[in-house]
Amino acid sequence: HGLAIHVGDGSSISERAAITPNGITFNGDTAAVNALNDYEEGTFTVTTNSDSTGAMSSESGEYTKIGNVVHIRIVIVVSTNFTGSTIGGLPFTPTFDTTASGVGGLTPVFTESGGPTNTFARWQNGSSTVRFFSTTDGTAHTPSTSGSFYRFQFSYFV
């Protein structure tokens, strides 16, 4: 490999990190699959996902991508009720498969009152959208001005 960082205690020296053609490896690991090969932070624009009636007076989307995992944080302020139950604009399209890496859970949505609501959010397979659900009956939840602002975070695989 190219550059390696070694540390020692006087009696032995060991590799702590190395820059390889596959990315950054740690503790002498040489497996390409274990190399950290991507890190990125940024912002993205949350959209109404073509909902012709829904509107947001403000929106904020932030992400951190480490390898093939994306961590997102979203805050939206609803100014006009939506007719649909999705928002769009995720920075990377989530993947879904039959392995554990394709599993996605529901995450609680917090509103103006500060506490959790009966609303959960979940990323949509193969789409850069987020769908809202009601926990009271499992149906779709349409963002409305009664909740005014929605804030949540979750992680997904790409």
Order of alpha helices (4+ residues) and beta strands (2+ residues): beta-beta-beta-beta-beta-beta-beta-beta-beta-beta-beta
